[in-house]
Amino acid sequence: MNIPKLELVTFALCPYVQRSIITLEEKNIPHNRIDIDLGNKPEWFKELSPMGKVPLLIVDDRHPLFESAVICDYLDEITPGSLQIHEPLEKAYHKAWIEFGSQTLNNIAKLYNAKTKSEFNNTLSALTRRFELLESETKAEPYFNGKTFLLIDAVYSPIFRYFEVFDLHFKIDIFENLPKVQVWRTNLMQRNSVKQAVREEYPVLLTDYLVKRKSYISSLLKI
């Protein structure tokens, strides 16, 4: 199958963008990236993106695709091999935990937007419970389903990346009693496609973003 011309519209801090980039890198798909400022969206982007969000995949200058799940499925389908399980029940099971990952990102957003220490700690407790559920599901040998890197791993990589930055500034023991999740997290952060999903200055960019939230987490950052 001929690969069309692909342009991925991105924002440097978006975890959903990272999913798409990881998929592109894992499948060695040629593409161009166009980074925009979501705080000052260009007019051409507003015209192409019905949701006003990234990622946006422009295919052969004709069909723009939006929503990371759609983009990743499309990229997987147009290239040899697959980052998904073929057996219907297992595939659905993975998709369910991918949705769980998306909801976990919402919890992380609540964490860095929490205004008080109490709100922060309550959200952290909710996040811990979510990772405890993952502890019983992941094989971490070295990835979620075993030795093969799959789309579900691309989904959780940006989640764990937040904690890589948090660890630079303050200690969170969220994974302390979750050995399998910790192994999975460590293995994902070492994978080349995951490293390529963000700029080298990502930790600084995320730190600056969190400082500007003026939330409880801002007071914990070392700047």
Residue, then its C-alpha position, 0 to 999 in steps of 0.5 A: m500500500n502506498i503511503p500518502k503524504l502525511e502532515l501531523v499538526t501538533f502542540a508540544l505538550c499534548p499527550y494525545v499528540q504523543r500517541s500519534i507520533i509514537t505510532l508514526e515512529e513505531k511503524n516508520i511512517p514518513h511524515n512532517r510535523i507542524d507545531i502550533d500554539l494552541g493559545n494562538k491558533p492559526e486561521w488555517f488550523k481553525e478551518l481544518s479542525p472541527m474540534g479545534k484540537v490537536p492532533l490533526l492529521i492532514v492526508d494528501d492535502r485532502h482529508p484531515l483526520f482528528e481525534s488521536a484514536v482515529i488517527c492511530d487506527y488509520l496509521d496502523e491500518i495503512t502499514p504492514g503489521s499491526l500494533q493491535i491484538h487481532e482476536p476480537l475480545e482481546k482487542a476490545y479489552h485493550k480498547a477498554w483500557i485505552e479509554f481508561g488511560s484517557q480518563t487517567l489523563n483527565n485525573i492528571a489534569k485535575l492534579y495539576n489544576a488543584k488549587t489546595k493541598s487537600e484537593f491535590n492529595n485527594t486527586l493523587s489518591a484517586l490516581t493511585r487507585r487507578f494505577e493499582l487497577l493497572e498493576s493487576e492487568t499489566k504483564a510488564e514483560p516488558y510491556f502491557n501485554g508482554k514482549t510486544f509493544l502495542l498501541i496501548d503502550a503508546v497510550y500510556s507512555p505520555i501518562f507516565r511521562y508526566f511523572e518523569v517531570f514531577d520527579l524532577h521537582f518533588k517526590i510522589d510515591i504513587f508507584e512505590n508499591l506497584p512493581k509491575v507498573q513501575v517496570w512498565r513505566t521504566n521500559l516505556m520511557q527507554r523506548n526510542s519512539v517514546k523519546q522521539a514523541v516530545r522535544e528535548e526541552y519538554p521537561v522545561l516546557l511542561t514545568d513552565y506550563l505548570v508554574k503558570r497554572k498558579s495551582y498547588i503544584s506550582s508551589l512544589l516546582k523547583i525553578 
